[in-house]
Amino acid sequence: MNSDLPDVAEKTIAGLRRGDSGALEAVMTHYQHRLYRFLIRLTQDPATAEDLFQQTWLRVIEKIGRYDARRHFTPWLFSVARNLAIDYLRKHRESNLDVSPEQGVSPIERLAAAGADPLEQLLEFERGAMLAAAIAALPVIHREVLTLRFEEDMKLEQIAEISGVPLSTVKSRLLRGMESLRGRLQ
Amino acid sequence: MNPAEHESMRAQLPLAAAGALQEHEWIAVLEHTAGCESCRRELEVWGSYATGLRHLPQPTIPAHLLGRTQRRVLHERESSLERRQYGLMVMALVLLSWATSFAAWFVTRSLVGVSLEVFGVNLVGALPWVLFSSILTWVTAGSAAVVLSNYRHTRRSV
């Protein structure tokens, strides 16, 4: 059962398998914001996210025949997108995925350098934007787990399935990610 | 609670705020924070991070991305279908060519007999005929593939 796409899930998947363009439009419309957001968080670049978004759907159409309908569709879709993004990052930018991207002085660092308590600043000044900037400075494996857990509200088991790592690794990445994030805000 | 247990509980607080603990671990953290003021405050801080992470500014999806993606997918699907059709056509041509050669072999042998020597080679012998017809088949298939590819290229440019 696919609880991610209630009512129409199985019909839609069957439609995708048949090459039905209506089914494709329905699934793409349903997931467009979440998928694009996930790709933006991983790549930090709108043009790359846009290209990977298109490639993800091409890959979905190519592989839908091999998709096991007993599994949830969302983790499968995100694992397709994730693998494309990781391949891209390996080739083009971050050869080592657990290393922070090289950046100049971030907005966080500028605000933190102002001297006030970062947590108070966090509450006073665009907390979300600051957090987003702090996340952008994290290694991709931490960005991935944080966005899947908090923005996608996925269970650790689903994150493990998407990332292709054991549950214990997901837990440790989540812990390290949160600690790194806080470390960057202090 | 001894300091080691206190530190162990404190290390769990980020995961507690992330909702990533099992029920018994979560209960243990709650029991600890009920009696430990510093861990209770620490859990609140982690909670504020978790809340912030759930409410990050959302990226705006580019206009027409959905439409562009749909067109790209449909185009790719058509191209793939076309490639498969052309592949089948080339395969059919190869088979037809083989069948024609085989039939021609029987006809030629029935007309000229089992021997037709040219420069010391028996042209209606099995091996020379197979070699000759193979070359003919692959030249035909190759030419068909080139013609089809040019046709596709021209159609795409149009």
Interface residues (C-beta under 8 A of the other chain):
Chain A: G19 S21 L24 E25 M28 T29 Q32 H33 Y36 R37 I40 P46 A49 E50 F53 Q54 W57 L58 I61 L119 L122 L123 R127 G128 A129 L131 A132 I135 L146 R149 F150 E151 D153 L156 K171 L174 L175 M178 E179 L181 R182
Chain B: A11 P14 L15 A17 A18 G19 A20 V45 W46 S48 Y49 A50 G52 L53 R54 H55 L56 P57 Q58 P59 I61 P62 L65 L66 R68 T69 Q70 R72 V73 L74 E76 R77
